[in-house]
Amino acid sequence: MNRPDPSVAPAEAKACCAAVYGSDLVALLLGDSYHPGGLALTRRMADRLALRAGATVLDVASGRGATALLLSGEYRTDVTGIDLSAANVAAAVEAAERAGLAGRIRFRLGDAERLPVPDAAFDAAVCECAFCTFPDKGTAAAELARVLRPGGRLGLTDVTVDPRRLPAELAGLGGWIACVADARPLDGYAEILAGAGLRVIARERHDTAVATMLDRIDARLALIRLTARDRAEAAGLDFNRAPALLAAARAAVGDGAIGYGLLVAARP
């Protein structure tokens, strides 16, 4: 099982991920939904969770609120979003107010490894394309288990990696931020959840979602280069390095080294 570059300290990884995913640059590159599969896969996850109207849901690493808005608006759930980026929390609050959902959604600043919510407070929890970036995954899994009521369910979607074939370009801090440097095989995530006392009840592969997202990023890069290059570079986008990273990621997806998966687990 792969391990991250030891030169990357957990605090550094957290701070960099929060800064990057709270920036306008990520919104430029990824649009409203920051994970492979987009909102279609979020709906798939919600259906596997069997969410009902009025259910309480915790969205961990909630970003700018796309998942919370969908779960509250379409499934009529009561959602609490937790994110490490203050910019994301502020943007998510504004999005909920614009959608007229502020009464059923709230967002808070918080760390996935120390969730600022009570024990057994939620019917369900979700975490999309973020678990792989948490430095202490065992502690994060234990926190997810802690906040679920008995019988509550967790939906997790994330990048999967075969560590034996991960390109060197995708290791280190840059790869961590790109969600691959400390990603695990799907069975590896299942083992971590099981170690926290959660029972995995469903596993699905959605590997083609990664290739689709890379195509979308490539198209957006071309557009940004023509229309907003100065703004993107000021936000930290390296147009010289981006093609090599995309090429390495595409090759890894084609080789089966990188994929995407969905897990559903339950607290006994």
Backbone torsions as a table, in degrees:
resi	resn	phi	psi	omega
1	MET	NA	136.0	-173.9
2	ASN	-73.0	154.5	174.9
3	ARG	-128.5	151.1	-177.8
4	PRO	-72.5	165.3	173.9
5	ASP	-53.9	121.6	-177.4
6	PRO	-64.8	-14.6	178.2
7	SER	-76.2	-11.4	179.6
8	VAL	-92.9	108.0	179.5
9	ALA	-73.6	146.1	179.3
10	PRO	-53.6	-43.4	-178.9
11	ALA	-64.0	-37.7	178.8
12	GLU	-66.1	-43.6	179.7
13	ALA	-61.6	-44.6	179.1
14	LYS	-60.9	-47.9	-176.6
15	ALA	-63.2	-41.9	-178.6
16	CYS	-68.7	-42.9	179.0
17	CYS	-62.3	-43.0	179.4
18	ALA	-62.9	-41.7	-179.5
19	ALA	-66.8	-44.4	-177.7
20	VAL	-67.1	-48.5	-175.3
21	TYR	-78.3	-6.0	171.9
22	GLY	-98.4	4.9	-175.3
23	SER	-94.4	160.5	175.5
24	ASP	-68.0	-22.9	-178.8
25	LEU	-60.5	-44.5	-180.0
26	VAL	-64.3	-39.6	176.9
27	ALA	-62.3	-37.9	177.2
28	LEU	-62.6	-42.4	-174.9
29	LEU	-80.1	-35.3	-169.9
30	LEU	-110.7	-16.7	-177.2
31	GLY	80.9	-152.2	-174.1
32	ASP	-73.5	-35.3	-176.2
33	SER	-108.0	123.2	-169.4
34	TYR	-90.5	9.3	-174.1
35	HIS	-129.1	154.0	175.6
36	PRO	-55.9	144.9	-179.8
37	GLY	88.7	-19.6	177.2
38	GLY	54.9	-153.6	-175.7
39	LEU	-71.3	-21.0	175.9
40	ALA	-63.3	-41.6	178.2
41	LEU	-72.7	-31.9	174.3
42	THR	-60.6	-42.9	177.4
43	ARG	-63.4	-40.2	177.5
44	ARG	-59.4	-45.5	178.4
45	MET	-62.2	-44.6	-179.3
46	ALA	-61.4	-39.2	178.4
47	ASP	-66.1	-38.3	178.1
48	ARG	-68.7	-25.1	176.7
49	LEU	-79.9	-11.0	-178.3
50	ALA	55.5	48.0	-179.0
51	LEU	-66.5	140.5	178.4
52	ARG	-120.1	158.9	178.1
53	ALA	-58.4	134.6	179.7
54	GLY	89.2	-7.4	179.0
55	ALA	-65.3	146.8	176.4
56	THR	-94.8	129.6	-174.9
57	VAL	-128.4	135.7	172.8
58	LEU	-105.2	124.3	177.5
59	ASP	-105.4	107.7	-176.2
60	VAL	-92.9	130.2	-171.2
61	ALA	63.5	59.0	-170.0
62	SER	-78.0	-6.5	176.2
63	GLY	58.2	-136.1	-178.7
64	ARG	-93.4	14.1	167.0
65	GLY	96.5	7.3	-176.0
66	ALA	-59.7	-45.7	-179.0
67	THR	-67.5	-45.0	-179.8
68	ALA	-60.3	-41.1	178.9
69	LEU	-63.0	-42.0	179.0
70	LEU	-65.1	-47.4	-176.4
71	LEU	-65.1	-36.4	179.1
72	SER	-77.4	-44.0	-175.5
73	GLY	-72.4	-42.3	-175.6
74	GLU	-93.9	-30.0	-176.4
75	TYR	-107.7	-1.9	175.9
76	ARG	59.6	37.6	179.8
77	THR	-96.3	164.8	176.1
78	ASP	-101.2	114.7	-167.8
79	VAL	-116.5	136.0	169.3
80	THR	-114.5	123.2	177.9
81	GLY	-104.1	137.0	177.7
82	ILE	-121.2	129.8	177.8
83	ASP	-144.8	150.9	-178.1
84	LEU	-83.8	-11.7	-177.9
85	SER	-100.6	120.6	177.7
86	ALA	-62.7	-34.9	178.5
87	ALA	-64.1	-40.8	177.9
88	ASN	-64.9	-42.7	-179.5
89	VAL	-60.8	-45.2	-179.9
90	ALA	-62.9	-42.8	-179.8
91	ALA	-66.3	-38.0	-179.8
92	ALA	-67.2	-40.8	177.8
93	VAL	-60.1	-44.6	179.2
94	GLU	-62.9	-40.5	-179.5
95	ALA	-64.1	-40.4	179.0
96	ALA	-65.4	-39.6	178.2
97	GLU	-65.3	-42.8	178.9
98	ARG	-63.1	-34.9	-178.8
99	ALA	-81.7	-3.6	-178.1
100	GLY	71.3	26.5	-176.2
101	LEU	-114.5	11.4	-176.2
102	ALA	-59.4	-25.0	179.5
103	GLY	-73.3	-20.0	-178.6
104	ARG	-114.6	-0.9	-179.5
105	ILE	-132.0	138.8	171.9
106	ARG	-137.2	149.1	-179.5
107	PHE	-125.5	140.6	-178.0
108	ARG	-136.6	148.5	173.2
109	LEU	-75.8	132.7	179.6
110	GLY	-176.2	163.5	-177.5
111	ASP	-102.5	132.8	-179.1
112	ALA	-62.0	-23.4	-179.9
113	GLU	-89.3	-3.6	176.0
114	ARG	-147.5	68.4	-173.6
115	LEU	-63.7	128.5	-176.0
116	PRO	-85.3	52.7	-179.4
117	VAL	-138.8	157.1	-176.8
118	PRO	-71.8	166.9	174.4
119	ASP	-65.0	146.8	170.3
120	ALA	49.3	42.8	-174.4
121	ALA	-99.0	-9.5	-170.8
122	PHE	-130.2	145.7	174.5
123	ASP	-76.1	-28.5	-178.2
124	ALA	-152.0	156.7	173.3
125	ALA	-135.8	148.4	177.3
126	VAL	-132.5	151.0	177.0
127	CYS	-151.2	113.7	-174.2
128	GLU	-114.2	121.2	172.9
129	CYS	52.9	40.6	-179.2
130	ALA	-137.4	-29.9	-176.9
131	PHE	-54.7	-36.1	-178.8
132	CYS	-63.9	-21.2	-179.1
133	THR	-91.6	-7.5	-178.6
134	PHE	-76.0	122.4	-177.9
135	PRO	-60.9	-41.8	-179.5
136	ASP	-107.9	85.0	-174.7
137	LYS	-68.0	-32.8	177.8
138	GLY	-63.2	-43.1	178.4
139	THR	-67.2	-41.1	178.6
140	ALA	-62.3	-41.2	178.2
141	ALA	-64.2	-41.0	178.6
142	ALA	-63.3	-36.7	177.2
143	GLU	-66.3	-41.8	177.2
144	LEU	-62.2	-40.0	177.2
145	ALA	-67.0	-39.3	-177.1
146	ARG	-60.5	-39.7	-172.5
147	VAL	-83.1	-9.9	179.9
148	LEU	-83.9	141.3	170.9
149	ARG	-71.2	156.6	173.5
150	PRO	-52.9	128.0	-175.7
151	GLY	88.3	-8.2	178.6
152	GLY	-67.8	157.3	-175.2
153	ARG	-120.3	148.0	175.4
154	LEU	-113.0	131.8	170.6
155	GLY	-110.8	124.4	-177.2
156	LEU	-130.2	124.8	170.3
157	THR	-118.5	141.1	-177.1
158	ASP	-164.3	162.3	172.9
159	VAL	-65.1	137.2	174.9
160	THR	-114.7	150.5	-175.7
161	VAL	-140.5	138.4	165.7
162	ASP	-93.3	104.2	-170.7
163	PRO	-62.6	-22.4	-178.7
164	ARG	-70.4	-18.5	-175.0
165	ARG	-122.7	15.3	-179.4
166	LEU	-74.8	124.4	-179.8
167	PRO	-61.4	146.9	-179.0
168	ALA	-61.1	-29.4	-179.0
169	GLU	-63.4	-20.3	-175.7
170	LEU	-104.7	15.8	173.7
171	ALA	-94.9	176.9	177.5
172	GLY	75.5	-167.0	-173.9
173	LEU	-64.8	-41.4	179.2
174	GLY	-60.2	-41.6	177.3
175	GLY	-68.6	-32.7	177.6
176	TRP	-63.4	-47.2	178.6
177	ILE	-63.5	-33.7	178.0
178	ALA	-78.8	4.7	172.9
179	CYS	74.0	26.1	178.6
180	VAL	-125.9	-25.4	-170.7
181	ALA	-63.4	-32.4	177.6
182	ASP	-123.1	23.8	172.8
183	ALA	-71.7	160.9	-176.8
184	ARG	-126.6	165.3	169.1
185	PRO	-62.9	159.1	-178.6
186	LEU	-57.6	-41.2	178.3
187	ASP	-65.2	-29.7	177.2
188	GLY	-65.6	-42.2	175.0
189	TYR	-62.2	-42.1	-179.8
190	ALA	-60.6	-38.8	179.0
191	GLU	-65.2	-40.2	179.2
192	ILE	-63.8	-44.2	179.1
193	LEU	-63.9	-41.8	178.8
194	ALA	-62.7	-36.6	177.8
195	GLY	-64.6	-21.6	177.5
196	ALA	-92.0	4.1	177.5
197	GLY	92.0	11.0	178.9
198	LEU	-95.7	142.9	-179.2
199	ARG	-101.1	115.0	-179.8
200	VAL	-73.6	124.4	-175.9
201	ILE	-115.9	-8.1	177.6
202	ALA	-156.1	141.0	175.4
203	ARG	-136.3	134.0	177.9
204	GLU	-139.1	145.4	173.9
205	ARG	-103.4	137.9	177.6
206	HIS	-135.2	51.7	-172.2
207	ASP	-62.7	-33.6	-177.9
208	THR	-64.6	-20.1	179.6
209	ALA	-63.5	-30.8	179.9
210	VAL	-69.4	-45.3	179.0
211	ALA	-60.8	-40.1	178.7
212	THR	-63.2	-41.1	179.4
213	MET	-66.4	-40.2	178.2
214	LEU	-62.0	-39.6	176.5
215	ASP	-61.8	-40.7	-179.9
216	ARG	-66.0	-41.4	178.3
217	ILE	-63.3	-42.2	-179.9
218	ASP	-61.1	-43.4	178.9
219	ALA	-65.5	-40.8	179.3
220	ARG	-67.2	-36.5	177.3
221	LEU	-59.8	-43.9	179.9
222	ALA	-62.0	-41.9	179.2
223	LEU	-67.4	-43.4	-179.4
224	ILE	-63.8	-37.8	179.7
225	ARG	-59.5	-33.8	-178.8
226	LEU	-85.8	-33.6	-169.2
227	THR	-112.6	-22.6	-174.8
228	ALA	-146.7	37.8	-175.4
229	ARG	-60.7	-46.5	-177.6
230	ASP	-60.7	-43.7	-180.0
231	ARG	-63.7	-41.4	-178.6
232	ALA	-67.8	-42.5	-179.8
233	GLU	-67.0	-36.3	177.0
234	ALA	-64.7	-29.3	178.6
235	ALA	-82.9	-5.9	174.9
236	GLY	111.5	6.3	-179.3
237	LEU	-77.4	127.5	178.5
238	ASP	-100.3	99.1	-177.8
239	PHE	-65.4	-23.1	179.6
240	ASN	-75.9	-35.3	-176.9
241	ARG	-88.4	-28.2	-173.9
242	ALA	-55.4	-45.1	-178.7
243	PRO	-60.4	-38.4	179.7
244	ALA	-66.6	-40.1	178.1
245	LEU	-65.5	-42.5	178.0
246	LEU	-63.4	-41.9	179.7
247	ALA	-63.5	-41.9	178.8
248	ALA	-64.4	-41.6	179.2
249	ALA	-65.6	-42.3	179.1
250	ARG	-61.6	-43.4	179.8
251	ALA	-63.2	-39.3	-179.5
252	ALA	-68.1	-36.9	176.7
253	VAL	-66.0	-45.1	179.3
254	GLY	-62.4	-31.9	-179.8
255	ASP	-82.8	-8.0	-177.4
256	GLY	84.0	7.6	-179.8
257	ALA	-76.9	-28.5	179.3
258	ILE	-123.3	135.8	177.4
259	GLY	-148.3	-159.6	-179.8
260	TYR	-148.8	141.9	-176.2
261	GLY	-140.3	161.5	177.0
262	LEU	-123.4	130.4	175.5
263	LEU	-124.4	139.2	170.2
264	VAL	-121.3	128.8	-179.9
265	ALA	-131.5	157.5	-178.3
266	ALA	-127.5	146.5	171.6
267	ARG	-86.3	121.8	-177.8
268	PRO	-58.0	NA	NA
